[in-house]
Amino acid sequence: MTPAAPAPIAVPPVSDLAATWQHLLLLHARVENKLAAALQRRHGIGLSEFRALGHLAASPTSELRMQELADKVGLNQSSVTRLVARLSTADFAVRDLCPDDKRGVYTVITETGRTRYAEASRTYEETLNAALEEARQADPQLAAALTALGAAR
């Protein structure tokens, strides 16, 4: 005698909020891939490098503590250390010790880094606009998610 199959568990319907969130996640993944490819191809930098340069360029002192940069870019301490090493190798940033606290390390954007960020910013904006418009036209559900995102502003 074969055992009876277990009764199927009723799966609750997906809420409108959860469905919109899933579409936003899909949109995010698609756009991030396009941004990463465009920045790498045209400027030789990745998204994390671009975003780090942006935060450094926006800082009134052109520098941020490593932990502050990690928080702004969304990386852990070891990942931001590798990121800053890449920026330093490319002459986009330098490390500097805090004069008041020798344990504190800052990342300082260089003029080369500021120039690369300015150039890459145009590519970022163009690619972002094109990717969002492409998503809007290709998928009605993503278009709805974009509309919902715009309404949340």
C-alpha positions in Angstrom: 0.0 0.0 0.0 1.4 3.4 -1.0 1.2 6.2 1.5 -1.3 8.9 0.7 0.1 12.1 -0.8 0.1 14.9 1.7 -2.7 17.5 1.2 -1.4 20.5 -0.7 -0.8 23.5 1.4 -2.8 26.5 0.3 -0.5 29.3 -0.8 -1.8 32.8 0.0 -2.1 35.1 -3.0 0.7 37.6 -3.6 -0.3 41.1 -2.4 -0.1 44.0 -4.7 2.6 45.5 -2.6 4.7 42.3 -2.8 4.1 42.0 -6.5 5.2 45.6 -7.0 8.3 45.0 -4.9 9.2 41.9 -7.0 8.9 44.0 -10.2 11.1 46.7 -8.7 13.7 44.1 -7.8 13.6 42.8 -11.4 13.9 46.3 -12.7 16.8 47.0 -10.3 18.7 43.9 -11.5 18.2 44.8 -15.2 19.2 48.4 -14.8 22.2 47.6 -12.6 23.5 45.2 -15.2 23.2 47.8 -17.9 24.8 50.5 -15.8 27.7 48.2 -14.8 28.3 47.2 -18.5 28.3 50.8 -19.7 30.6 52.1 -17.0 33.0 49.3 -17.5 33.0 49.5 -21.3 33.3 53.3 -21.6 35.2 54.3 -18.5 36.9 51.1 -17.1 35.2 51.4 -13.7 32.6 49.3 -11.9 29.4 50.5 -10.2 31.0 50.4 -6.7 33.9 52.5 -7.9 31.6 55.0 -9.6 29.4 55.3 -6.5 32.4 55.6 -4.2 33.9 58.4 -6.4 30.5 60.1 -6.3 30.3 60.1 -2.5 33.9 61.3 -2.3 33.3 64.1 -4.8 30.1 65.2 -3.0 32.0 65.4 0.4 32.7 69.0 1.3 36.3 68.0 2.2 36.7 65.5 -0.8 37.3 62.7 1.7 35.5 60.2 3.9 36.5 57.8 6.6 36.7 54.3 5.3 33.8 53.2 7.5 31.6 56.1 6.3 32.5 55.2 2.7 31.6 51.6 3.4 28.2 52.6 4.8 27.5 54.9 1.9 28.4 52.4 -0.8 26.8 49.4 1.0 29.9 47.3 1.5 31.6 45.7 4.4 34.9 46.8 5.7 37.1 44.3 3.8 35.2 45.0 0.5 35.6 48.7 0.8 39.3 48.2 1.6 39.7 46.3 -1.7 37.6 49.0 -3.5 39.8 51.8 -2.2 42.9 49.8 -3.2 41.5 49.7 -6.8 40.8 53.4 -6.7 44.3 54.1 -5.4 45.9 51.9 -8.1 44.0 53.8 -10.7 45.1 57.2 -9.1 41.4 58.0 -8.5 41.8 58.3 -4.7 44.5 58.1 -2.0 44.5 57.0 1.6 45.3 59.4 4.3 45.7 59.0 8.0 43.5 61.1 10.3 45.8 63.7 12.1 43.8 63.4 15.3 43.5 59.6 15.4 46.3 57.6 13.8 43.9 54.6 13.6 41.5 56.5 11.4 42.0 56.2 7.7 40.4 58.5 5.1 39.9 58.0 1.4 40.5 61.2 -0.5 39.4 61.7 -4.2 42.1 62.9 -6.6 41.6 65.3 -9.5 42.0 62.3 -11.8 39.2 60.6 -9.8 37.0 63.7 -9.9 37.5 63.9 -13.7 36.7 60.2 -14.2 33.6 60.6 -12.1 32.4 63.6 -14.1 32.9 61.8 -17.4 31.2 58.6 -16.1 28.3 60.5 -14.6 27.1 61.4 -18.1 27.2 57.8 -19.2 25.5 56.8 -16.0 22.6 59.2 -16.5 22.2 58.3 -20.2 22.3 54.6 -19.5 19.9 54.9 -16.5 17.3 56.9 -18.6 17.6 54.5 -21.5 17.3 51.4 -19.3 14.3 52.7 -17.5 12.6 53.7 -20.7 13.3 50.3 -22.3 11.9 48.6 -19.2 8.8 50.8 -19.3 8.1 49.9 -23.0 9.0 46.2 -22.8 7.0 45.2 -19.8 3.7 46.6 -18.6 4.3 45.3 -15.1 7.7 47.1 -14.9 6.0 50.2 -16.3 3.5 50.0 -13.4 6.3 49.5 -11.0 8.1 52.6 -12.4 4.9 54.6 -12.1 4.5 53.5 -8.5 8.1 54.4 -7.8 7.5 57.9 -9.3 4.4 58.3 -7.1 6.4 57.6 -4.0 8.7 60.5 -4.6 
